[in-house]
């Protein structure tokens, strides 16, 4: 269980449930809805809520590209099978855009712009009245240029409008019996690459395989950040001691070197979301 998904919430369930009812009311006012669904806790909860309120009028959409890990695809498939949410995969082509591949600070904008372009086309073809994504009330505190793309495409933000925080979404997901309620934080594979380093399908596949090594060894919340020939591993604070065990460290280093990394290092600060954003000078 992650620190974000404590068994006993630090808030009143009643307030969270009231917010959920507000969310349901807002969704019921829509004729139909496409939901951008990555498989993480937020988008899964939104997809479930849309399915609960709109039934056949809701459709969850997952974008497939080299930035979407094999594990995330598997988890998305598990969720839709268990929840009954209507769902489809589509292909996106952000890697055809040189501005995305360049991996500057606005990379996420170009990714979301491509996603919402594709979803707009689908909405027109299938006559869906709106598109939504899973930004929550905590996400506005971080640097996330993808939100600008959502505003430009007039994508709805029902969780944010309901003032739902991440901890409340996890708790409500738990109460609803959703398997994603305690899923570790997830992000696209391109977020593992420092800004200014071009993202390629080959590099992301290497990172994907490196993270599969850690997952197979039983680690739960982590990132493998690729700095050229160096793999910098971030482990959750509660898992850091196990990663520092000499035998485990040797095994991890050997397996990641076999994937093509020359150096493997363990970040002593541990996992923190968006750690590469610390390199940006955001005004």
Secondary structure, 3 states (H helix, E strand, C coil): CCHHHCCCCCCCHHHHHHHHHHHHHHHHCCCCEEEECCCCHHHHHHHHHHHHHHHHHEEEEEEECCCCCHHHHHHHHHHHHHHCCCEEEEECCHHHCHHHHCCCCCHHHHHHHHHHHHHHHHHHHHCCCCEECCCCCCHHHCCCCHHHHHHHCCCECHHHHCCCCHHHHHHHHHHCCCCCCCCCCCCCHHHHECCCCCCCHHHHHHHHHHHHHHHHCCCCCEEEEEECCEEEEEECHHHHHHHHCHHHHHHHHHHHHHCCCCEEEECCCCCCCCHHHHHCCCC
